[in-house]
Amino acid sequence: MTTDEEATEQGPAGPDSAESPLDEVAALRSAQAELNERFLRLAADFENYKKRAVKDQAGRVEAAVEQVLCEVLEVYDNLERAEQADDDALRTGLAQIRKLFGAVLERRGVTPIACINKQFDPALHEAIAAVPSEAAEGTVIDEVSRGYCMNGRVIRYAKVAVSQNKE
């Protein structure tokens, strides 16, 4: 059937025809509902994008802070080493500086990882030596470099010596 034949079968669509405007209104309402649904989906997608962008930005900021804190931790380690000097006044001053510096790190969510006499945990420790010892195998017996966590996440692994069976 051709288009002309369909038009003749349906009858002329003149101003008197009651079905033609109703069909048109129904089609327009359907199109409007479809466009509205599409708009709502796009609005929801945009809100999700904004939330994801904020989360990504926060992750980048936290990574930058971690990088800076790792550099600061090197200074902190050197202060600890200087405390072991022979001069009592120097050691007292350095101890006070280290305590203040430690408080700043703690306020920022940086905490040391306790590891001496604990079982070796690769999620927290980096083994740099295995030493024959009386302690149970796999026990951390020496801390070469302290590890740190920031807000529950490891930012620097503890470098440790682990016991092994005497043989």
N, C-alpha and C positions, 0 to 999 in steps of 0.2 A: 504494500500500500504506500502511496506517495504522500507527500505533505499536503498536496491539494485535496486528495481524497479524504484524508483525516479531517481536514477543515470542513469539508462538506458534510461528513458524517456527524461531526460534533455540532454543526450548525454555526451560523454566523455569531461572532462575538461582538455583539452590538451593545449599545448603552442599556437596552432593556434586559439583557441577560443577567439573571440574579446569581448564577454560579460563578461567573468569570471574576467579579470583584472579590468574592469570598475566597476563591482559589488563590487570587493574587495576595490577599491579606494573609492567608495561611502560609503561602510561600515566603512572604516577607517576615512573618513571625518566626518561621523556621530558620530563615537566614539570620535573623537577629539573635535568636537563641544560640545558634552555632557560633556566631561572632562573640557573643557574651561569654560562652564557655571557653572559647579560645583565649579571650582576654584574661579570664580568671586563671587559666593555666599559665599564661605568660607572666602574670603578676606573681603567682606562686613560685615559678622558676626564678624570677628576679629576686624575690625575697631569699630564696635558698642560695642564690649566687652571692648576695650581700653577706649572708651569714658565713658562707665558705670563705669569702674574701677577708672578713674580719678575723676568722680563725687562722687563715694562712699568714696574715700580717702578724698576728700574735706569735705564731711559730717562728717567723723570721726574727722577730725582736728577741724572743727567748734564746734562739741560737746565737745571736750577736752577744747577748749578755753572757752566755756560757763561755764563749770564746774569750771575752775580756776577763771573766773570772778565772779562767785557766791560767792566764798570764799573771793575774794577781796572786794566784796560789803559789807561783814560783817565788814571789817576794816573801810570802808568808813562810814558805819552807826555809828560805835563807834567814829569816828572823829566828826561826827555831834553832837553826844551826849556830847562829851568833850567840844565842843564850848559853851555849855550852862553853863560852870563853871563860878564862880564869878570873878576870876582873869582876868583882862582886857588884860594883856600881853599874857597870855596863850591862851585866846580866839582869839586874833589877829593872833598869830602864827598858831594856829590850823585852823583858817579860811583860811589862805594863803595855808596851806598844802592841805586842802580840795578842794580849787579852782584848784590847780595844779593836784590833783588826779582826780578831775572831768573832767578836760581838757583831761587827758590821756584816761579816759573811753570814752569820747565823740569822740576822734580821732579813737577809736576802734569800734565805731558804737553803743555804749551803751548810751541809753537815758532814763531818768526817765519817769514814767507814771504819768500824771497829773490826779488826781482823786477827790480832794475836790470840793464839790458842783456840781459834775457830776452825771449822772444817773449810778447806779450800772450796771456793765458789767461783766458777769462771764468769758468772754474771757480775761479780764484784771485784775479783782479784785477777791480777796478771802474774803468773808464776815466772820468776826470772832465775830461780835456782831450786834444786832439790838437794837437801842436805840430810845425811844420815843422822838419825836422832832417836831418842828413847820414846818420843811422843808417837801417838798413833799415826799411821801412814796417811798422808793427805792433810795433816794439820798444819796450819800456818804457824811457823815458829819465829819468823823475823819479818818486820815490815821495813822495806828499803825506802819506799816512798808512799806516803799516805794517800788513800783514795778519797774522793768526795762525791756526794750526791747533792743534787739541787732539786728541791721539791719532789723527792722520791725517785729521781732519775739519776743514774750514774753519769757524772760529767768527766771524771778521771778515775780510772781503775787503780786500785792499790797494787803496788809492785811488791811482791812478797817472795819469801823463801819458804818452801814447803818441805815437811819432813818425809823421809822415806825410810824403809826398814834398813837397819844396820846390816850390811853384808859385805 
